[in-house]
């Protein structure tokens, strides 16, 4: 796998994790802390997606 596809996969997984944390925390009273911190994976996911969309750096 190329690094772009790895970064894309990790970015999508972080965004999915944030959504899952929000919905699970909203529905379960025992896991309500997840709703309070659902946004934590978002910056990591945005960074991974940004890294995946950057142009490749060749040897200069």
Secondary structure as the mmCIF struct_conf table of DSSP 4:
data_model
#
loop_
_struct_conf.conf_type_id
_struct_conf.id
_struct_conf.beg_label_comp_id
_struct_conf.beg_label_asym_id
_struct_conf.beg_label_seq_id
_struct_conf.end_label_comp_id
_struct_conf.end_label_asym_id
_struct_conf.end_label_seq_id
HELX_RH_AL_P HELX_RH_AL_P1 UNK A 3 UNK A 27
BEND BEND1 UNK A 29 UNK A 29
TURN_TY1_P TURN_TY1_P1 UNK A 30 UNK A 31
HELX_RH_AL_P HELX_RH_AL_P2 UNK A 32 UNK A 36
TURN_TY1_P TURN_TY1_P2 UNK A 37 UNK A 39
HELX_RH_AL_P HELX_RH_AL_P3 UNK A 40 UNK A 53
BEND BEND2 UNK A 54 UNK A 54
HELX_LH_PP_P HELX_LH_PP_P1 UNK A 55 UNK A 56
#
